[in-house]
Amino acid sequence: PAVSVIIPTCNRAWCLAEALDSVLAQEEAGVELIVVDDGSTDGTAQLLAGYGETIRVLRQENRGVSAARNAGIAAAQAELLAFLDSDDTWTADKLEVCLDVLQAGGFDWVVSSYVRTDLGSESPPVVKRLSPPQWNPATGEVHLLIDGIFFFSELAVNTGAVLARRSC
């Protein structure tokens, strides 16, 4: 596979199918989809069984999302790794765009923009488009652009926005 996509999950049968379907709908071919079930006790196992051999499922006792991601990385076969949380989705061209940038620039990793939708109590939901963090090589500062406003920020990135070489 060109890219191994790792989705950790625990008791998210209610939203997991949407995340899986968004990866399987990628326009980029050659995707290995690994789902790490981190001790789910809801209908997650049954939902995953319905995907048959289109996905690879790893099961472990509940050890947390980081341990689940690490288990997925250890099992991944591709040199390129991408991550998606089980309650998030990708647009159909996400991997294609990221791969184009990664390969054209000779980069070890890329971060895509993403849209954050807060479905809290507000109506309509709050939607913010977040661009990739911008690094200024002259100053070494990282800026985060949210809705057109720059913020000085620690490098905080949504997991689903990352595509990286295993070697980095």
Summary of the structure (lengths in Angstrom):
residues: 168
radius of gyration: 16.6
end to end distance: 18.5
largest distance: 52.3
contacts: 472
relative contact order: 0.18
helix: 28%
strand: 32%
